[in-house]
Amino acid sequence: MATAPAIPVNPTLTQRLAALDQGQKLRLALGAALFVAIAIIGLVMGRQAEWRVLYANLSDKDGGAIIAQLSQLNIPYKHADGGNAILVPADKVHDTRLRLASQGLPKGSVAGFEMMEANRFGMTQFQERLTFQRGLEGELTRSIQALSSVQSARVHLALPNQNGFFREQQKPSASVLVSLNAGRSLDRNQLSGIIHLVASSVPEMKPEAVSVLDETGKLLSTPVDGLNGMAGGADAQQLQYVQQIEQMYRQRVLDILEPVVGRQNVKAQVTAEVDFSQTEQTSESHRPNQTPETSAIRSQQLVESSNGGASSTPSGVPGATTNQPPGPSTAPVNGPAQALAPTPAGGAAASTAAGNSKRESIINYEVDKTIKVVKAGSGVVKRLSAAVVINHQTTTDDKGKTTTQPLTEQQLEKMTALVRETIGFNQDRGDSVNLMNAPFAKEKITLPEVPFWKQPETQDLARNLAWPVGTLLLGSLVLFGVIRPALKSSLRPAGRKQVDAMLAEEPERPQLAAPVKDEPALPSAGELALEDARKLTRENPAAVASIVKNWINGEAAA
């Protein structure tokens, strides 16, 4: 009998792969390549950095300069939002911004006085003036855009040519168009600041010549600023002024009552009635006539006249004495009346004594008059109304039980007096204060329960673990669905086939004739095979054990 070939107990990987058929080898190679590809993709995506916005809404010039600088710095970048934003890795955003800022990037689409540095040879005077005007507009635009409420701005200056005729010179003017950020607005002080900024930057420009518009075309600047000129229809200013007054009085009431009843136990509202009308009153009054001793003399006139007798011609001895001019008038304007001078001797005296004399005295006194002009200011508070609600008093006993009880009448009267003194209560102008004590309603705020899978923390965790977990699952599917069956088939030796092949390789046994009577019967084929198996077990027990083990595993797998 031929000896059965020896079966390797621990076959090598080469022997296992050689035992596979062509289809199993193809599936094994495809599974291994797919597993390696999935591992590489997972590793690359796991190490890929998160992208953040470096700059957005850049002009084409600034965008090209920044991209060129990023290429020189070997910093990866990509575009987003149709090229309006430049993205870089999240861990390099701040470092990149600082490095670009040190080089003056982004410069912005607005050019200032740096345009004057690029003056070329042969530039005309008109071009120089135009360049200066554009540079001044750019500098003003940069200054206005520095405000937190302004998103973008444009400044247009009208600078007329100066000539030699002073009367024909025109004054400069300016127009400013501002685009505000979402939800932001310009108050009166900011608007006045923009107007005075532009007016102060251009020589001989008045603030009235500056017009400010918003992105909707609404005129923001008015010819009259402040609360003193309400004739221009400044209803918004009046409303803002009233709100400021009401807020001031309301805060005063809260500041005086919160230390007594608690921060959340008092609510107050104050309504102010403000008079914005402007009135001017002029009055003239005269005092009664005073005595001459106490009154002031405005003018005094004394007139004296005399009529001679027969002739008014001069008489006497001709000579220098009779040809003298008349003396000065003795009737003073102010002061007491003067006595008449004595008549000189001679012919003149005789003539005066013979005629008639007349004397008149006129005195005018000053009239005591008072003129009073009263101009009432705008924004006068005419009436105040205060409404205050105080919560019930909360007390806690020794056992920790909390109870609420209303305030007493004395406490309410004291608090009402405090509120009146705080707002400057004036009964003559009709002020009113109403203080009420009532329990506050406690509203239970129930937040909607967010599902676990909708919570931000869960979404961030899922987003971070998406690629690692997905790669692991896909790799496991390939490993256990393609590679493992192929390897298992290579590890499974065909035990039954080896035994059949071993038995087939043995020489054919001779067919015996029919047994002769009284001769012992020969063993059958099954008995011979069993005997050979027993012999093989005794000679090579390890190979037999491996064959039986493979039989069991093969049947279980089947």
C-alpha positions as a printed NumPy array, in Angstrom:
array([[  0.   ,   0.   ,   0.   ],
       [  1.307,   3.479,  -0.942],
       [  1.885,   6.027,   1.821],
       [ -0.464,   9.084,   1.848],
       [  1.196,  12.429,   1.049],
       [  1.988,  14.599,   4.033],
       [ -0.484,  17.497,   4.604],
       [  1.063,  20.697,   6.003],
       [ -0.346,  21.498,   9.403],
       [  0.413,  25.31 ,   9.323],
       [  0.383,  26.475,   5.69 ],
       [  2.118,  29.77 ,   4.857],
       [  0.43 ,  32.869,   3.38 ],
       [  1.892,  32.092,  -0.036],
       [  0.457,  28.593,   0.093],
       [ -2.916,  29.969,   1.164],
       [ -2.961,  32.512,  -1.629],
       [ -1.839,  29.886,  -4.129],
       [ -4.751,  27.684,  -3.059],
       [ -7.287,  30.424,  -4.101],
       [ -8.966,  30.336,  -7.464],
       [ -8.97 ,  33.239,  -9.922],
       [-12.252,  34.774,  -8.671],
       [-11.187,  34.707,  -5.012],
       [ -7.868,  36.33 ,  -5.851],
       [ -9.655,  39.108,  -7.784],
       [-12.056,  39.81 ,  -4.913],
       [ -9.216,  39.84 ,  -2.406],
       [ -7.17 ,  42.316,  -4.464],
       [-10.183,  44.594,  -5.021],
       [-11.055,  44.565,  -1.304],
       [ -7.492,  45.37 ,  -0.261],
       [ -7.254,  48.295,  -2.728],
       [-10.605,  49.676,  -1.592],
       [ -9.628,  49.414,   2.072],
       [ -6.359,  51.245,   1.47 ],
       [ -8.177,  54.014,  -0.48 ],
       [-10.723,  54.476,   2.298],
       [ -7.947,  54.687,   4.901],
       [ -6.086,  57.328,   2.874],
       [ -9.243,  59.406,   2.305],
       [-10.157,  59.259,   5.972],
       [ -6.662,  60.29 ,   7.002],
       [ -6.608,  63.227,   4.576],
       [-10.079,  64.48 ,   5.5  ],
       [ -9.367,  64.072,   9.192],
       [ -6.281,  66.275,   8.904],
       [ -7.975,  68.859,   6.681],
       [ -8.198,  72.232,   8.481],
       [-11.392,  74.195,   8.953],
       [-11.69 ,  77.219,   6.687],
       [-12.554,  80.681,   8.011],
       [-13.217,  84.01 ,   6.293],
       [-10.108,  86.181,   6.105],
       [-11.635,  89.19 ,   4.309],
       [-14.994,  89.767,   2.654],
       [-16.446,  92.359,   0.266],
       [-13.061,  93.331,  -1.114],
       [-12.473,  95.259,  -4.272],
       [-10.799,  93.517,  -7.18 ],
       [ -7.599,  95.47 ,  -6.619],
       [ -7.331,  94.576,  -2.941],
       [ -8.359,  90.98 ,  -3.587],
       [ -5.634,  90.502,  -6.178],
       [ -2.998,  92.06 ,  -3.912],
       [ -3.991,  89.846,  -0.978],
       [ -3.988,  86.662,  -3.073],
       [ -0.55 ,  87.512,  -4.448],
       [  0.759,  88.055,  -0.942],
       [ -0.79 ,  84.786,   0.312],
       [  0.943,  82.921,  -2.502],
       [  4.289,  84.418,  -1.471],
       [  3.677,  83.46 ,   2.166],
       [  2.732,  79.862,   1.173],
       [ -0.632,  80.142,   2.938],
       [ -3.442,  78.041,   1.4  ],
       [ -6.585,  79.928,   0.442],
       [ -9.789,  79.505,  -1.502],
       [-12.714,  81.657,  -2.622],
       [-16.3  ,  81.677,  -1.41 ],
       [-19.55 ,  83.528,  -2.189],
       [-18.669,  83.93 ,  -5.825],
       [-15.237,  85.388,  -5.105],
       [-16.447,  88.   ,  -2.604],
       [-14.683,  86.301,   0.324],
       [-11.227,  84.81 ,   0.806],
       [-10.953,  81.788,   3.123],
       [ -7.863,  80.506,   4.928],
       [ -7.383,  77.755,   7.539],
       [ -8.927,  78.628,  10.88 ],
       [ -5.654,  78.38 ,  12.776],
       [ -3.996,  80.947,  10.48 ],
       [ -6.666,  83.667,  10.327],
       [ -5.302,  86.037,  12.98 ],
       [ -1.655,  85.508,  12.066],
       [ -2.398,  86.161,   8.397],
       [ -4.352,  89.348,   9.155],
       [ -1.503,  90.74 ,  11.236],
       [  1.067,  89.923,   8.605],
       [ -1.022,  91.51 ,   5.847],
       [ -1.735,  94.565,   8.011],
       [  1.987,  95.113,   8.463],
       [  2.192,  95.464,   4.689],
       [ -0.766,  97.834,   4.472],
       [ -3.313,  95.358,   3.119],
       [ -6.115,  95.735,   2.405],
       [ -5.694,  99.315,   1.309],
       [ -9.358,  99.843,   0.535],
       [-10.98 , 101.041,  -2.643],
       [-10.893, 104.673,  -1.48 ],
       [ -7.751, 106.609,  -2.387],
       [ -6.712, 109.667,  -0.409],
       [ -3.88 , 112.123,  -0.63 ],
       [ -1.538, 109.354,  -1.764],
       [ -2.832, 110.161,  -5.235],
       [ -0.744, 113.337,  -5.077],
       [  2.401, 111.212,  -4.897],
       [  1.833, 109.89 ,  -8.415],
       [  1.989, 113.245, -10.161],
       [  3.437, 112.764, -13.6  ],
       [  5.489, 115.217, -15.56 ],
       [  3.495, 117.589, -17.709],
       [  0.342, 117.589, -15.574],
       [ -1.801, 120.647, -16.171],
       [ -3.17 , 122.912, -13.471],
       [ -6.677, 121.56 , -14.006],
       [ -5.458, 117.987, -13.518],
       [ -3.651, 119.013, -10.334],
       [ -6.81 , 120.626,  -8.94 ],
       [ -8.857, 117.568,  -9.896],
       [ -6.368, 115.214,  -8.248],
       [ -6.358, 117.314,  -5.091],
       [-10.155, 117.322,  -5.006],
       [-10.305, 113.538,  -5.439],
       [ -7.727, 113.072,  -2.701],
       [ -9.684, 115.33 ,  -0.342],
       [-12.884, 113.417,  -1.09 ],
       [-11.091, 110.14 ,  -0.368],
       [ -9.749, 111.367,   2.966],
       [-13.203, 112.57 ,   4.035],
       [-14.707, 109.243,   2.963],
       [-12.202, 107.339,   5.095],
       [-12.959, 109.53 ,   8.101],
       [-16.722, 109.053,   7.756],
       [-16.376, 105.292,   7.272],
       [-14.506, 105.129,  10.579],
       [-17.852, 105.6  ,  12.358],
       [-19.28 , 102.36 ,  13.687],
       [-22.743, 102.995,  12.211],
       [-21.493, 103.745,   8.68 ],
       [-20.829, 100.867,   6.327],
       [-19.739, 102.914,   3.306],
       [-19.778, 106.555,   2.24 ],
       [-19.214, 108.793,  -0.751],
       [-18.291, 112.483,  -0.662],
       [-18.795, 114.923,  -3.53 ],
       [-17.174, 118.344,  -3.288],
       [-18.07 , 121.327,  -5.415],
       [-15.036, 123.617,  -5.336],
       [-15.551, 126.636,  -7.617],
       [-12.681, 128.39 ,  -9.341],
       [-11.44 , 131.479,  -7.545],
       [-11.134, 134.629,  -9.624],
       [ -9.847, 138.124,  -8.98 ],
       [-13.267, 139.658,  -8.376],
       [-14.195, 139.136,  -4.756],
       [-17.891, 139.842,  -5.226],
       [-18.262, 137.174,  -7.923],
       [-16.635, 134.35 ,  -5.948],
       [-18.88 , 131.372,  -5.206],
       [-18.881, 129.446,  -1.966],
       [-17.976, 125.728,  -1.964],
       [-20.549, 123.055,  -1.14 ],
       [-20.533, 119.318,  -0.446],
       [-22.827, 116.277,  -0.59 ],
       [-22.363, 113.124,   1.476],
       [-24.05 , 109.777,   0.784],
       [-23.834, 107.257,   3.648],
       [-24.857, 103.599,   3.756],
       [-25.548, 102.446,   7.295],
       [-25.099,  99.007,   8.772],
       [-28.181,  96.873,   9.316],
       [-30.129,  98.036,  12.347],
       [-28.   , 101.135,  12.916],
       [-28.897, 104.823,  12.638],
       [-27.241, 108.224,  12.998],
       [-28.366, 110.396,  15.879],
       [-28.379, 114.179,  15.812],
       [-24.929, 114.52 ,  17.342],
       [-23.316, 112.129,  14.861],
       [-24.999, 113.851,  11.939],
       [-23.813, 117.259,  13.135],
       [-20.331, 115.819,  13.533],
       [-20.271, 114.637,   9.915],
       [-21.473, 118.02 ,   8.68 ],
       [-18.895, 119.975,  10.669],
       [-16.162, 117.516,   9.682],
       [-16.754, 118.189,   5.998],
       [-17.275, 121.935,   6.484],
       [-14.087, 122.294,   8.519],
       [-12.005, 120.421,   5.942],
       [-12.783, 122.802,   3.076],
       [-11.863, 126.5  ,   3.327],
       [-14.77 , 128.964,   3.415],
       [-17.404, 126.213,   3.493],
       [-20.331, 126.728,   5.817],
       [-22.151, 123.87 ,   7.555],
       [-25.375, 124.927,   5.822],
       [-23.758, 124.053,   2.472],
       [-23.299, 120.356,   3.396],
       [-26.079, 117.888,   2.525],
       [-26.17 , 114.362,   3.985],
       [-28.31 , 111.602,   2.459],
       [-28.797, 107.943,   3.33 ],
       [-28.937, 104.98 ,   0.957],
       [-32.703, 105.446,   0.452],
       [-32.276, 109.036,  -0.739],
       [-33.651, 110.591,   2.441],
       [-32.179, 113.936,   3.421],
       [-30.743, 113.618,   6.905],
       [-29.311, 117.104,   7.324],
       [-31.61 , 120.023,   8.16 ],
       [-30.858, 123.753,   7.995],
       [-31.469, 124.195,  11.733],
       [-29.756, 122.134,  14.392],
       [-30.614, 121.619,  18.03 ],
       [-33.848, 122.049,  19.94 ],
       [-33.879, 125.834,  19.784],
       [-35.034, 125.91 ,  16.187],
       [-38.126, 123.779,  15.966],
       [-39.699, 125.752,  13.128],
       [-38.153, 123.392,  10.588],
       [-40.505, 120.579,  11.603],
       [-38.13 , 118.667,  13.875],
       [-40.809, 116.322,  15.222],
       [-38.299, 113.523,  15.714],
       [-36.121, 115.786,  17.828],
       [-39.084, 116.799,  19.963],
       [-40.056, 113.171,  20.514],
       [-36.492, 112.261,  21.438],
       [-36.318, 115.163,  23.883],
       [-39.577, 114.089,  25.568],
       [-38.346, 110.505,  25.829],
       [-35.142, 111.657,  27.461],
       [-37.063, 113.659,  30.057],
       [-39.41 , 110.754,  30.831],
       [-36.508, 108.323,  31.089],
       [-34.683, 110.677,  33.457],
       [-37.653, 110.992,  35.846],
       [-38.392, 107.266,  35.641],
       [-34.818, 106.413,  36.577],
       [-35.02 , 108.797,  39.506],
       [-38.111, 107.01 ,  40.847],
       [-36.475, 103.597,  40.47 ],
       [-33.269, 104.764,  42.152],
       [-35.184, 105.994,  45.23 ],
       [-37.53 , 102.976,  45.615],
       [-35.416,  99.965,  44.615],
       [-33.23 , 100.053,  47.758],
       [-36.435,  99.928,  49.833],
       [-38.585,  97.293,  48.083],
       [-36.032,  95.424,  45.946],
       [-34.81 ,  95.596,  42.397],
       [-37.545,  93.483,  40.8  ],
       [-40.371,  94.673,  43.02 ],
       [-41.083,  98.109,  41.531],
       [-42.211,  99.337,  38.122],
       [-42.54 , 103.011,  37.209],
       [-43.585, 105.077,  34.227],
       [-43.509, 108.87 ,  33.884],
       [-45.363, 110.89 ,  31.257],
       [-44.19 , 114.435,  30.509],
       [-46.169, 117.103,  28.719],
       [-43.68 , 119.473,  27.119],
       [-44.445, 122.811,  25.492],
       [-42.283, 123.467,  22.432],
       [-43.945, 126.739,  21.432],
       [-41.837, 129.888,  21.455],
       [-43.408, 133.123,  22.757],
       [-42.036, 136.661,  23.028],
       [-43.732, 139.38 ,  25.132],
       [-42.918, 143.111,  25.176],
       [-44.417, 145.486,  27.801],
       [-43.991, 149.274,  28.353],
       [-44.973, 150.894,  31.661],
       [-44.949, 154.558,  32.843],
       [-44.662, 155.651,  36.428],
       [-46.805, 158.509,  37.855],
       [-45.598, 162.158,  37.642],
       [-42.996, 162.943,  40.217],
       [-42.194, 166.146,  42.071],
       [-39.902, 168.692,  40.404],
       [-37.217, 168.057,  42.968],
       [-37.003, 164.311,  42.148],
       [-37.699, 164.428,  38.438],
       [-35.066, 164.849,  35.743],
       [-35.201, 167.97 ,  33.504],
       [-34.814, 167.128,  29.848],
       [-34.811, 170.758,  28.518],
       [-35.381, 174.334,  29.816],
       [-35.899, 177.519,  27.774],
       [-36.194, 181.177,  28.923],
       [-37.353, 183.88 ,  26.469],
       [-37.244, 187.611,  27.291],
       [-38.45 , 190.397,  25.001],
       [-38.892, 194.211,  25.454],
       [-40.693, 196.864,  23.374],
       [-39.238, 200.492,  23.323],
       [-41.204, 203.792,  23.474],
       [-41.153, 206.183,  20.482],
       [-38.171, 204.963,  18.584],
       [-36.148, 201.828,  18.572],
       [-33.146, 203.361,  16.893],
       [-29.944, 203.476,  18.859],
       [-29.286, 206.678,  20.649],
       [-26.427, 208.211,  22.501],
       [-23.039, 209.467,  21.63 ],
       [-21.724, 207.723,  18.524],
       [-18.624, 205.773,  19.096],
       [-17.19 , 202.392,  20.056],
       [-19.446, 202.052,  23.082],
       [-22.682, 202.189,  21.192],
       [-21.474, 199.924,  18.348],
       [-20.763, 196.874,  20.558],
       [-22.505, 193.56 ,  19.537],
       [-25.168, 192.115,  21.817],
       [-24.006, 189.922,  24.659],
       [-24.624, 186.123,  24.988],
       [-28.032, 184.817,  25.891],
       [-28.664, 184.601,  29.599],
       [-31.339, 181.862,  29.309],
       [-29.516, 178.571,  30.085],
       [-30.849, 175.263,  28.79 ],
       [-30.608, 173.586,  32.156],
       [-30.521, 175.172,  35.566],
       [-32.44 , 177.89 ,  37.285],
       [-33.522, 181.056,  35.516],
       [-31.086, 183.95 ,  35.588],
       [-32.053, 187.418,  36.822],
       [-32.235, 190.237,  34.367],
       [-29.154, 192.365,  34.049],
       [-29.489, 195.976,  35.254],
       [-30.124, 198.541,  32.666],
       [-27.064, 200.585,  31.844],
       [-27.158, 204.308,  32.126],
       [-27.535, 206.406,  29.076],
       [-29.827, 206.578,  26.145],
       [-30.422, 202.83 ,  25.965],
       [-31.754, 202.822,  29.508],
       [-34.139, 205.579,  28.791],
       [-35.501, 203.74 ,  25.822],
       [-36.028, 200.477,  27.788],
       [-37.753, 202.211,  30.613],
       [-40.135, 203.87 ,  28.228],
       [-41.128, 200.47 ,  26.446],
       [-42.888, 197.087,  27.404],
       [-40.968, 193.859,  28.443],
       [-42.001, 190.087,  28.131],
       [-40.467, 186.97 ,  29.77 ],
       [-41.275, 183.253,  29.052],
       [-39.799, 180.144,  30.765],
       [-40.358, 176.573,  29.345],
       [-39.137, 173.47 ,  31.273],
       [-39.486, 169.858,  29.906],
       [-39.128, 166.913,  32.361],
       [-38.146, 163.308,  31.49 ],
       [-40.99 , 160.761,  31.475],
       [-40.303, 157.628,  33.625],
       [-40.798, 154.676,  31.203],
       [-39.97 , 150.92 ,  31.536],
       [-39.791, 148.528,  28.493],
       [-39.705, 144.767,  29.318],
       [-39.157, 141.99 ,  26.704],
       [-39.769, 138.402,  27.844],
       [-38.932, 135.453,  25.543],
       [-40.066, 132.024,  26.726],
       [-37.75 , 129.104,  26.02 ],
       [-38.715, 125.994,  24.052],
       [-39.149, 122.604,  25.699],
       [-40.716, 123.719,  28.976],
       [-42.298, 120.95 ,  31.055],
       [-45.964, 121.807,  31.54 ],
       [-47.14 , 118.733,  33.453],
       [-45.78 , 115.458,  34.881],
       [-47.696, 112.256,  35.569],
       [-46.061, 109.363,  37.424],
       [-47.499, 105.837,  37.799],
       [-45.741, 103.456,  40.213],
       [-46.599,  99.836,  40.997],
       [-44.977,  98.101,  43.993],
       [-45.06 ,  94.379,  44.643],
       [-46.353,  92.87 ,  47.876],
       [-43.848,  92.521,  50.669],
       [-42.287,  89.055,  50.97 ],
       [-41.384,  87.653,  54.379],
       [-39.719,  84.385,  55.372],
       [-40.272,  82.811,  58.803],
       [-37.837,  80.709,  60.843],
       [-39.009,  77.501,  59.18 ],
       [-38.21 ,  78.843,  55.734],
       [-41.824,  79.377,  54.664],
       [-42.29 ,  82.378,  52.386],
       [-45.419,  84.516,  52.597],
       [-46.496,  87.733,  50.873],
       [-48.526,  90.54 ,  52.402],
       [-49.557,  94.008,  51.176],
       [-47.897,  97.169,  52.357],
       [-49.482,  99.278,  55.055],
       [-51.098, 102.65 ,  54.43 ],
       [-48.276, 104.427,  56.213],
       [-45.687, 102.782,  53.987],
       [-47.636, 103.72 ,  50.88 ],
       [-47.933, 107.341,  52.002],
       [-44.212, 107.563,  52.688],
       [-43.347, 106.088,  49.301],
       [-45.79 , 108.436,  47.57 ],
       [-44.123, 111.385,  49.28 ],
       [-40.715, 110.125,  48.116],
       [-41.921, 109.892,  44.515],
       [-43.372, 113.412,  44.661],
       [-40.15 , 114.876,  45.968],
       [-38.142, 112.941,  43.399],
       [-39.963, 114.255,  40.329],
       [-40.369, 117.79 ,  41.705],
       [-44.134, 117.618,  42.215],
       [-45.887, 120.907,  41.492],
       [-49.594, 121.045,  42.225],
       [-50.075, 124.384,  40.482],
       [-49.13 , 122.984,  37.084],
       [-51.319, 119.879,  37.555],
       [-48.767, 117.164,  38.36 ],
       [-50.124, 113.8  ,  39.524],
       [-48.613, 110.753,  41.238],
       [-50.413, 107.414,  41.466],
       [-48.796, 104.677,  43.57 ],
       [-50.399, 101.229,  43.765],
       [-49.5  ,  98.096,  45.731],
       [-50.342,  94.813,  43.99 ],
       [-48.805,  91.333,  43.722],
       [-46.722,  90.779,  40.631],
       [-47.706,  87.907,  38.362],
       [-44.919,  85.386,  37.962],
       [-44.746,  84.007,  34.489],
       [-43.292,  80.584,  34.07 ],
       [-40.927,  80.679,  31.173],
       [-40.918,  77.31 ,  29.49 ],
       [-38.275,  76.919,  26.885],
       [-39.121,  74.579,  24.041],
       [-37.311,  71.317,  24.463],
       [-34.799,  70.92 ,  21.706],
       [-34.297,  67.354,  20.528],
       [-30.948,  65.842,  21.251],
       [-30.033,  65.625,  17.607],
       [-30.86 ,  69.353,  17.081],
       [-28.705,  70.698,  19.894],
       [-25.672,  72.702,  18.741],
       [-23.26 ,  70.628,  20.79 ],
       [-24.577,  67.417,  19.232],
       [-24.387,  68.858,  15.727],
       [-20.827,  70.051,  16.255],
       [-19.815,  66.662,  17.614],
       [-21.488,  64.876,  14.712],
       [-19.833,  67.25 ,  12.25 ],
       [-16.407,  66.598,  13.769],
       [-16.876,  62.82 ,  13.922],
       [-18.556,  62.453,  10.544],
       [-15.456,  61.666,   8.552],
       [-13.672,  59.464,  11.121],
       [-16.752,  57.403,  11.909],
       [-17.827,  57.176,   8.281],
       [-14.374,  56.1  ,   7.226],
       [-14.237,  53.486,   9.979],
       [-17.623,  52.029,   9.065],
       [-16.83 ,  51.895,   5.377],
       [-13.457,  50.308,   6.065],
       [-15.051,  47.725,   8.362],
       [-17.61 ,  46.912,   5.702],
       [-14.893,  46.313,   3.139],
       [-12.765,  44.386,   5.61 ],
       [-15.459,  42.004,   6.826],
       [-17.433,  41.847,   3.596],
       [-14.688,  41.347,   1.018],
       [-11.262,  40.711,   2.51 ],
       [-12.193,  38.403,   5.399],
       [-14.203,  35.886,   3.289],
       [-11.367,  35.707,   0.784],
       [ -8.781,  35.105,   3.518],
       [-11.025,  32.579,   5.223],
       [-11.433,  30.597,   2.061],
       [ -7.643,  30.468,   1.742],
       [ -7.284,  29.203,   5.321],
       [ -9.827,  26.417,   4.784],
       [ -8.018,  23.262,   3.358],
       [-10.167,  20.932,   1.374],
       [ -9.954,  17.974,   3.783],
       [-12.388,  15.717,   2.047],
       [-10.827,  16.402,  -1.348],
       [ -7.322,  15.658,   0.   ],
       [ -8.439,  12.345,   1.48 ],
       [-10.246,  11.394,  -1.716],
       [ -7.189,  12.35 ,  -3.743],
       [ -4.981,  10.36 ,  -1.351],
       [ -7.144,   7.325,  -1.681],
       [ -7.326,   7.734,  -5.427],
       [ -3.547,   7.777,  -5.698],
       [ -3.282,   4.311,  -4.015],
       [ -2.857,   1.326,  -6.352],
       [ -6.009,  -0.459,  -7.34 ],
       [ -6.76 ,  -3.459,  -5.275],
       [ -7.174,  -6.784,  -7.261],
       [-10.688,  -8.076,  -7.514],
       [-10.894, -11.441,  -5.857],
       [-13.082, -14.225,  -7.041],
       [-15.964, -15.477,  -5.09 ],
       [-15.   , -16.841,  -1.727],
       [-14.38 , -20.544,  -1.598],
       [-16.263, -22.56 ,   0.863],
       [-14.564, -23.036,   4.158],
       [-12.162, -20.091,   3.393],
       [-12.172, -16.894,   5.46 ],
       [-13.953, -13.87 ,   3.799],
       [-11.756, -11.036,   2.575],
       [-12.283,  -7.521,   3.983],
       [-14.531,  -5.155,   1.957],
       [-13.527,  -1.72 ,   0.543],
       [-15.088,   0.129,   3.463],
       [-13.22 ,  -1.932,   5.954],
       [ -9.998,  -1.364,   4.079],
       [-10.549,   2.429,   4.001],
       [-11.285,   2.395,   7.717],
       [ -8.146,   0.399,   8.341],
       [ -6.115,   2.863,   6.286],
       [ -7.577,   5.762,   8.235],
       [ -6.674,   4.106,  11.506],
       [ -3.181,   3.48 ,  10.261],
       [ -2.879,   7.138,   9.131],
       [ -4.08 ,   8.249,  12.545],
       [ -1.432,   6.202,  14.272],
       [  1.314,   7.398,  11.961],
       [  0.362,  11.089,  11.607],
       [ -2.142,  12.065,  14.318],
       [ -1.578,  15.846,  13.865],
       [ -2.572,  15.768,  10.18 ],
       [ -5.7  ,  13.751,  10.977],
       [ -6.672,  16.183,  13.717],
       [ -6.238,  19.106,  11.301],
       [ -8.386,  17.345,   8.703],
       [-11.167,  16.694,  11.21 ],
       [-11.007,  20.298,  12.419],
       [-11.272,  21.616,   8.871],
       [-14.229,  19.326,   8.262],
       [-16.031,  20.722,  11.25 ],
       [-15.264,  24.334,  10.335],
       [-16.27 ,  23.813,   6.744],
       [-19.593,  22.255,   7.642],
       [-20.282,  25.046,  10.14 ],
       [-19.471,  27.72 ,   7.58 ],
       [-21.65 ,  25.99 ,   5.028]])
